[in-house]
Amino acid sequence: MRILSLLLVFASLLSLFSCSKGLSLAETVTADAIGQSKSSEKDVQTEVFEYPAVCDKLSLQRINSFPVVSSEMTERELRQLCVDFFAYCQSFAWTPSEDYTYTVESKDRETVLKQGEVYGGLPYVTGGRGNIYRLMEYYNEETGVVNVKLAGSNPLDFGNQCSFGAFWAWARVVNSASFGGTGHMVAKNGFLPVGSYQYDLSISEFGNPTTVDICHENGEQTMFRAYAELEIADGLVRSDGAGHVIMCASEPVVVKNADGTINGKESYFTYIHQASVWSDQKQSDGSSFRAQTVPYTKKSFAETVKENYLPFTFAEFTGADPVEKSETVFTHTESTMTVAQMKEAVIVSNYAISDAYLTVTDEKGAVLLTKTVHPEKIDQKSLCLGTGLYPAELNKLAAENRIITVTCRIGTGETPTVYKGTLVS
């Protein structure tokens, strides 16, 4: 567990050595800007597309309705929060503003999302680090339409993959683990084994051995007993070059044979995951949509061991590491800030940072400019605003002594304001 003071030291070093890279930038486009045209549209007749009705819409109110983690929550409440949030992330509905094509590189497969269809959850994109917080920048809460031209301009910021999709659900509670891909989900990085199966706990990633090796070496009944100890929000990972991760969504149902051994075919649990294939499903009103997972799908112990999954949990769930109150700070603390100082400033938190938001206003509060900065890596707890900012437009506003506010969204779902001051030349 990192202590905030150490993060601040790290952030200071980061500002010296790495502020010139490590972020991508998205500019928020206002409704007025979208409506503007360089040419007159009075004499141009355009056909208005009738988008399909979307029932289970994404909304900022619903996102913010999930509780913020606290040390007063019970273990069950912590676990339920992660499961409920992940299920919501995988099942909210939307429809694209136009056809959108993306590539699942790990499957070497091109996929087209069609205008006029309704989809559920984020698309699977290899290496994708998107989440529902970020999607809200491009989502129309009234219609459920996503501006895919803007949202999908960087597929990695739009979609997500199995491990990163689950990450944002666990990030509502967990900051003890160091997240990477499926290969990094080992005990040394905070992914603690559930059950009595054994492997070398000193390894930094799967590979030698793989999860295939570990399952085979421990044997079927040992792994069945481990699956029987799963609790909701625990994870299961397989990694053998490729990989996948899923989240346990219900207490296992354990059926035993006459000799006391576990019947793997009849024993099961349910799970949630980010899949890569779209399938026909139903919204809550019975209308059709296409999604990539069915929350609370059954998986038998026999299937699970055949697919070489290892179960794991986190220290926050077991009480080995206390749940921390979030602390998020900005390294620039003066009441005024130049553009040069802004580019070197760092946001530091004890939870993962999803995005940073810069808003420039006049003295009456009218918004003059908004910017969003995305981290390039998952589980990033420090974010330098960096050179993705455009000096020309910012320098013009700085010359007018405008007010700048910096906020961010962190893994707990909170949106702390880390700075408010005057932008100066």
C-alpha positions as CSV (number, residue, x, y, z in Angstrom):
1,M,0.0,0.0,0.0
2,R,1.5,3.3,-1.0
3,I,1.4,6.3,1.4
4,L,0.4,9.6,0.0
5,S,3.6,11.4,1.1
6,L,5.6,8.9,-1.0
7,L,3.3,9.5,-3.9
8,L,4.0,13.2,-3.7
9,V,7.8,12.5,-3.8
10,F,7.2,10.3,-6.8
11,A,5.1,12.9,-8.4
12,S,7.8,15.6,-8.0
13,L,10.2,13.3,-9.7
14,L,7.7,12.5,-12.4
15,S,7.2,16.1,-13.2
16,L,10.9,16.4,-13.9
17,F,11.4,13.4,-16.0
18,S,8.1,12.2,-17.6
19,C,5.7,15.1,-18.0
20,S,6.3,15.2,-21.7
21,K,4.6,11.9,-22.4
22,G,2.2,9.3,-20.9
23,L,-1.2,10.8,-21.7
24,S,-3.7,11.3,-24.4
25,L,-6.1,14.2,-24.7
26,A,-9.7,14.5,-25.6
27,E,-11.4,17.9,-26.1
28,T,-15.0,18.2,-24.9
29,V,-17.3,19.4,-27.7
30,T,-20.2,21.5,-26.6
31,A,-23.7,21.2,-28.1
32,D,-23.3,24.7,-29.6
33,A,-20.0,23.7,-31.3
34,I,-21.6,20.6,-32.8
35,G,-24.5,22.6,-34.1
36,Q,-22.3,25.2,-35.9
37,S,-21.5,24.9,-39.6
38,K,-19.2,26.8,-41.9
39,S,-21.8,27.0,-44.6
40,S,-25.5,27.9,-44.4
41,E,-27.8,25.0,-43.9
42,K,-31.0,26.9,-44.7
43,D,-31.4,25.4,-48.1
44,V,-30.0,22.0,-47.3
45,Q,-32.5,19.3,-46.7
46,T,-31.2,16.5,-44.6
47,E,-32.9,13.2,-43.6
48,V,-33.1,12.9,-39.8
49,F,-32.3,9.4,-38.7
50,E,-34.8,7.9,-36.3
51,Y,-32.7,6.2,-33.6
52,P,-34.1,3.1,-31.8
53,A,-35.6,3.4,-28.4
54,V,-33.0,2.6,-25.6
55,C,-34.4,1.4,-22.3
56,D,-31.6,0.7,-19.9
57,K,-29.7,3.9,-20.4
58,L,-26.5,5.0,-18.9
59,S,-26.8,8.1,-16.6
60,L,-24.6,10.2,-14.5
61,Q,-27.2,10.0,-11.7
62,R,-27.1,6.2,-11.8
63,I,-23.2,6.2,-11.8
64,N,-23.1,8.5,-8.8
65,S,-25.7,6.5,-7.0
66,F,-23.2,3.7,-6.3
67,P,-21.9,4.1,-2.8
68,V,-18.4,5.5,-2.2
69,V,-16.2,3.0,-0.3
70,S,-15.6,3.6,3.4
71,S,-13.9,1.7,6.2
72,E,-17.3,1.4,7.9
73,M,-18.7,-0.9,5.1
74,T,-18.9,-4.6,5.9
75,E,-16.9,-7.1,3.8
76,R,-20.2,-8.1,2.2
77,E,-21.0,-4.5,1.3
78,L,-17.5,-4.0,-0.2
79,R,-17.9,-7.2,-2.3
80,Q,-21.4,-6.4,-3.4
81,L,-20.4,-2.9,-4.5
82,C,-17.9,-4.4,-6.9
83,V,-20.3,-6.9,-8.3
84,D,-23.2,-4.5,-8.8
85,F,-20.9,-1.9,-10.5
86,F,-19.4,-4.4,-12.9
87,A,-22.9,-5.8,-13.8
88,Y,-24.1,-2.3,-14.6
89,C,-21.0,-1.5,-16.7
90,Q,-21.7,-4.6,-18.7
91,S,-25.4,-4.2,-19.3
92,F,-26.2,-0.5,-19.8
93,A,-27.7,0.2,-23.2
94,W,-26.7,2.6,-26.0
95,T,-27.0,3.1,-29.8
96,P,-24.2,4.4,-32.1
97,S,-24.6,7.8,-33.8
98,E,-23.3,6.1,-37.0
99,D,-21.7,2.9,-38.1
100,Y,-18.5,2.3,-36.2
101,T,-15.7,-0.2,-37.1
102,Y,-13.1,-1.4,-34.7
103,T,-10.6,-4.3,-34.6
104,V,-10.1,-6.9,-31.9
105,E,-6.4,-7.3,-32.4
106,S,-6.1,-10.4,-30.1
107,K,-8.7,-12.2,-32.2
108,D,-7.6,-10.6,-35.6
109,R,-11.2,-9.7,-36.1
110,E,-12.9,-6.6,-37.4
111,T,-16.3,-5.7,-36.0
112,V,-18.9,-3.2,-37.2
113,L,-21.4,-1.7,-34.8
114,K,-24.4,-0.6,-36.9
115,Q,-26.4,2.6,-36.7
116,G,-29.9,1.6,-35.7
117,E,-28.9,-1.3,-33.4
118,V,-28.9,-1.2,-29.6
119,Y,-25.8,-2.4,-27.7
120,G,-25.0,-3.2,-24.1
121,G,-21.8,-2.4,-22.3
122,L,-18.5,-1.3,-23.9
123,P,-17.0,-3.0,-26.9
124,Y,-14.0,-5.4,-26.3
125,V,-10.9,-3.7,-27.6
126,T,-7.5,-5.4,-27.0
127,G,-5.6,-3.2,-24.5
128,G,-8.8,-1.0,-24.1
129,R,-8.9,1.0,-20.9
130,G,-12.3,2.7,-21.4
131,N,-15.0,2.9,-18.7
132,I,-18.4,4.3,-18.2
133,Y,-17.1,7.5,-16.6
134,R,-15.3,8.4,-19.8
135,L,-18.1,7.4,-22.0
136,M,-20.4,9.9,-20.4
137,E,-18.6,12.6,-22.3
138,Y,-20.1,11.3,-25.5
139,Y,-23.4,9.8,-24.3
140,N,-26.8,11.5,-24.6
141,E,-28.7,10.5,-21.5
142,E,-32.1,11.4,-23.1
143,T,-31.7,9.2,-26.2
144,G,-29.0,6.7,-25.3
145,V,-27.0,7.8,-28.5
146,V,-23.2,7.6,-28.3
147,N,-21.3,10.0,-30.6
148,V,-19.0,7.2,-31.8
149,K,-17.0,9.5,-34.1
150,L,-15.7,11.3,-31.0
151,A,-15.8,8.4,-28.5
152,G,-14.2,6.0,-30.9
153,S,-11.5,8.3,-32.2
154,N,-9.2,6.4,-30.0
155,P,-10.5,2.8,-29.6
156,L,-8.4,2.2,-26.5
157,D,-10.2,5.0,-24.7
158,F,-13.6,3.8,-25.9
159,G,-13.5,0.0,-25.4
160,N,-11.9,-2.2,-22.8
161,Q,-10.7,-5.8,-22.3
162,C,-11.4,-8.5,-19.8
163,S,-8.9,-7.5,-17.1
164,F,-9.3,-3.8,-17.5
165,G,-13.1,-4.0,-17.6
166,A,-13.1,-5.8,-14.3
167,F,-10.4,-3.5,-12.9
168,W,-12.8,-0.5,-12.8
169,A,-15.2,-2.5,-10.8
170,W,-12.6,-3.6,-8.3
171,A,-11.2,-0.1,-8.2
172,R,-14.3,1.1,-6.4
173,V,-12.8,-0.7,-3.3
174,V,-9.3,-2.0,-4.0
175,N,-6.0,-0.1,-4.1
176,S,-3.7,-2.8,-2.7
177,A,-3.2,-4.7,-6.0
178,S,-1.0,-3.6,-8.9
179,F,-3.0,-4.2,-12.0
180,G,-1.7,-5.1,-15.4
181,G,-2.9,-7.7,-17.8
182,T,-4.0,-11.3,-16.9
183,G,-0.4,-12.4,-16.8
184,H,0.3,-10.1,-13.9
185,M,-2.5,-11.3,-11.6
186,V,-0.2,-13.2,-9.2
187,A,0.0,-13.1,-5.4
188,K,3.1,-10.9,-5.5
189,N,1.0,-8.1,-7.2
190,G,-1.8,-8.4,-4.7
191,F,-4.0,-11.1,-6.3
192,L,-4.2,-13.5,-3.3
193,P,-5.0,-17.2,-3.8
194,V,-8.3,-18.5,-2.6
195,G,-8.1,-22.0,-1.3
196,S,-5.2,-24.3,-0.6
197,Y,-3.8,-24.7,-4.1
198,Q,-0.1,-23.8,-4.3
199,Y,2.4,-22.2,-6.7
200,D,5.6,-20.1,-6.3
201,L,4.3,-16.9,-4.7
202,S,7.5,-15.1,-5.6
203,I,6.8,-14.9,-9.4
204,S,6.0,-11.5,-10.8
205,E,3.9,-12.9,-13.7
206,F,2.5,-16.1,-15.1
207,G,4.6,-17.8,-17.7
208,N,6.7,-20.3,-16.0
209,P,4.5,-21.7,-14.6
210,T,1.3,-20.9,-16.4
211,T,-2.1,-21.3,-14.8
212,V,-2.4,-24.5,-16.9
213,D,0.7,-25.9,-15.1
214,I,-0.6,-24.8,-11.7
215,C,-4.0,-26.4,-12.1
216,H,-2.5,-29.7,-13.3
217,E,0.1,-29.8,-10.5
218,N,-2.5,-29.2,-7.8
219,G,-5.0,-31.6,-9.2
220,E,-8.8,-31.5,-9.9
221,Q,-10.1,-31.9,-6.3
222,T,-7.7,-29.3,-4.8
223,M,-9.0,-26.8,-7.4
224,F,-12.6,-27.8,-6.8
225,R,-12.1,-27.1,-3.1
226,A,-10.6,-23.8,-3.9
227,Y,-13.6,-22.8,-6.2
228,A,-15.9,-23.9,-3.3
229,E,-14.3,-21.2,-1.1
230,L,-15.1,-18.4,-3.6
231,E,-17.1,-15.4,-2.5
232,I,-18.7,-12.7,-4.5
233,A,-16.3,-10.2,-6.2
234,D,-13.4,-12.7,-6.0
235,G,-11.7,-13.1,-9.4
236,L,-10.5,-16.1,-11.4
237,V,-7.7,-15.8,-14.0
238,R,-6.3,-18.1,-16.6
239,S,-3.0,-17.2,-18.3
240,D,-1.1,-19.4,-20.7
241,G,0.2,-16.9,-23.3
242,A,-3.4,-15.7,-23.9
243,G,-5.6,-15.2,-20.9
244,H,-8.9,-14.1,-19.5
245,V,-10.3,-12.9,-16.1
246,I,-13.8,-13.2,-14.7
247,M,-15.5,-12.1,-11.5
248,C,-17.5,-14.4,-9.2
249,A,-21.0,-13.0,-8.8
250,S,-22.7,-15.5,-6.5
251,E,-21.8,-17.9,-3.7
252,P,-20.8,-21.3,-5.2
253,V,-23.3,-24.2,-5.1
254,V,-21.3,-27.2,-4.0
255,V,-22.5,-30.8,-4.7
256,K,-20.6,-33.7,-3.2
257,N,-20.3,-37.3,-4.3
258,A,-21.0,-40.2,-2.0
259,D,-17.3,-40.5,-1.2
260,G,-17.2,-36.9,0.0
261,T,-15.4,-35.5,-3.1
262,I,-16.8,-32.6,-5.0
263,N,-18.9,-33.3,-8.0
264,G,-17.4,-30.8,-10.5
265,K,-20.2,-31.1,-13.1
266,E,-23.0,-30.3,-10.7
267,S,-21.1,-27.7,-8.6
268,Y,-21.1,-24.2,-10.0
269,F,-21.0,-20.4,-9.4
270,T,-22.1,-17.5,-11.6
271,Y,-19.8,-14.8,-13.0
272,I,-19.5,-11.5,-14.9
273,H,-16.9,-10.7,-17.5
274,Q,-16.0,-8.6,-20.5
275,A,-16.4,-10.9,-23.4
276,S,-15.4,-10.2,-27.0
277,V,-18.4,-11.5,-29.0
278,W,-21.8,-9.7,-29.3
279,S,-24.9,-11.8,-28.6
280,D,-28.6,-11.2,-28.8
281,Q,-30.1,-10.4,-25.4
282,K,-33.0,-8.5,-23.8
283,Q,-33.2,-5.2,-22.0
284,S,-35.3,-4.9,-18.9
285,D,-38.4,-4.0,-20.9
286,G,-38.0,-7.1,-23.1
287,S,-36.7,-5.2,-26.1
288,S,-33.7,-6.6,-28.0
289,F,-30.1,-5.5,-27.7
290,R,-26.7,-6.9,-28.3
291,A,-24.2,-7.3,-25.5
292,Q,-21.0,-9.1,-24.8
293,T,-21.8,-10.7,-21.5
294,V,-24.8,-12.1,-19.6
295,P,-24.3,-11.1,-16.0
296,Y,-24.7,-14.0,-13.6
297,T,-23.9,-16.7,-16.1
298,K,-23.4,-20.2,-14.6
299,K,-20.0,-21.9,-14.8
300,S,-19.5,-25.4,-13.4
301,F,-16.4,-26.3,-11.5
302,A,-15.6,-28.9,-14.2
303,E,-15.6,-26.2,-16.9
304,T,-13.5,-23.9,-14.7
305,V,-10.7,-26.4,-14.0
306,K,-10.7,-27.5,-17.7
307,E,-10.2,-23.9,-18.6
308,N,-7.4,-23.7,-16.0
309,Y,-8.7,-20.8,-13.9
310,L,-7.1,-19.9,-10.6
311,P,-9.3,-18.1,-8.0
312,F,-8.0,-15.0,-6.2
313,T,-9.1,-12.3,-3.8
314,F,-7.9,-9.0,-2.4
315,A,-6.5,-7.8,0.9
316,E,-9.4,-5.3,1.4
317,F,-11.9,-8.2,1.3
318,T,-10.1,-10.3,3.8
319,G,-9.3,-7.4,6.2
320,A,-5.5,-7.9,5.7
321,D,-5.4,-4.3,4.3
322,P,-7.7,-1.6,5.6
323,V,-10.0,0.2,3.2
324,E,-8.5,3.7,2.7
325,K,-10.3,7.0,2.5
326,S,-9.3,8.6,-0.8
327,E,-6.7,11.3,-0.9
328,T,-6.1,13.2,-4.1
329,V,-3.9,16.3,-4.4
330,F,-2.3,18.6,-7.0
331,T,1.4,19.3,-6.9
332,H,0.8,23.0,-7.8
333,T,-0.5,24.8,-4.8
334,E,-0.2,28.5,-5.6
335,S,-3.3,30.7,-6.2
336,T,-2.1,31.5,-9.7
337,M,-0.8,29.1,-12.4
338,T,0.9,29.7,-15.7
339,V,0.5,27.4,-18.7
340,A,4.1,26.2,-18.2
341,Q,3.3,25.4,-14.6
342,M,0.1,23.6,-15.6
343,K,2.0,21.4,-18.0
344,E,4.3,20.3,-15.3
345,A,1.7,19.9,-12.5
346,V,0.8,16.3,-11.3
347,I,-2.4,14.9,-9.8
348,V,-1.6,12.3,-7.2
349,S,-4.1,9.9,-5.6
350,N,-4.1,6.7,-3.5
351,Y,-6.7,5.3,-5.9
352,A,-6.5,4.8,-9.7
353,I,-7.2,8.0,-11.8
354,S,-9.7,7.6,-14.6
355,D,-9.5,11.1,-16.1
356,A,-8.6,14.7,-15.3
357,Y,-10.8,17.6,-16.4
358,L,-9.7,21.2,-16.9
359,T,-12.3,24.0,-17.1
360,V,-11.5,27.6,-17.8
361,T,-14.2,30.2,-17.0
362,D,-14.7,33.9,-16.9
363,E,-15.4,35.9,-13.8
364,K,-19.2,35.2,-14.2
365,G,-18.6,31.5,-14.4
366,A,-19.2,31.1,-18.2
367,V,-17.3,28.2,-19.5
368,L,-14.7,29.2,-22.1
369,L,-12.7,26.0,-22.5
370,T,-12.9,22.4,-21.3
371,K,-10.2,19.7,-21.7
372,T,-10.0,16.1,-20.6
373,V,-6.8,14.3,-20.0
374,H,-6.7,10.5,-20.1
375,P,-4.0,8.3,-18.5
376,E,-2.3,6.0,-21.0
377,K,-1.9,3.2,-18.5
378,I,-4.4,1.3,-16.3
379,D,-4.2,1.7,-12.5
380,Q,-2.3,5.0,-12.8
381,K,-2.2,6.9,-9.5
382,S,-0.4,9.9,-10.7
383,L,-1.2,11.9,-13.8
384,C,0.9,14.7,-15.3
385,L,-1.1,17.2,-17.3
386,G,1.7,17.3,-19.8
387,T,2.3,18.5,-23.3
388,G,-1.1,17.3,-24.6
389,L,-2.4,20.8,-23.7
390,Y,-2.4,23.3,-26.5
391,P,-0.3,26.3,-25.4
392,A,-1.7,28.8,-28.0
393,E,-5.4,28.7,-26.8
394,L,-4.4,28.5,-23.2
395,N,-1.9,31.4,-23.4
396,K,-4.7,33.6,-24.8
397,L,-6.9,32.8,-21.8
398,A,-4.0,33.2,-19.5
399,A,-3.4,36.7,-20.7
400,E,-7.0,37.5,-19.7
401,N,-6.5,36.1,-16.1
402,R,-9.2,33.5,-16.4
403,I,-10.2,31.1,-13.7
404,I,-9.0,27.5,-14.1
405,T,-10.4,24.5,-12.2
406,V,-8.9,21.0,-12.2
407,T,-11.0,18.0,-11.2
408,C,-10.6,14.3,-11.7
409,R,-12.5,11.1,-11.5
410,I,-10.9,8.3,-9.4
411,G,-11.5,4.6,-9.1
412,T,-13.8,5.0,-6.1
413,G,-16.2,7.0,-8.3
414,E,-15.4,10.3,-6.5
415,T,-14.7,13.5,-8.5
416,P,-12.5,15.7,-6.3
417,T,-11.6,19.2,-7.3
418,V,-7.8,19.4,-6.8
419,Y,-7.2,23.0,-7.9
420,K,-9.0,26.3,-8.5
421,G,-7.0,29.4,-9.2
422,T,-6.2,32.1,-11.8
423,L,-4.5,31.2,-15.1
424,V,-1.9,33.9,-15.7
425,S,0.8,34.7,-18.3
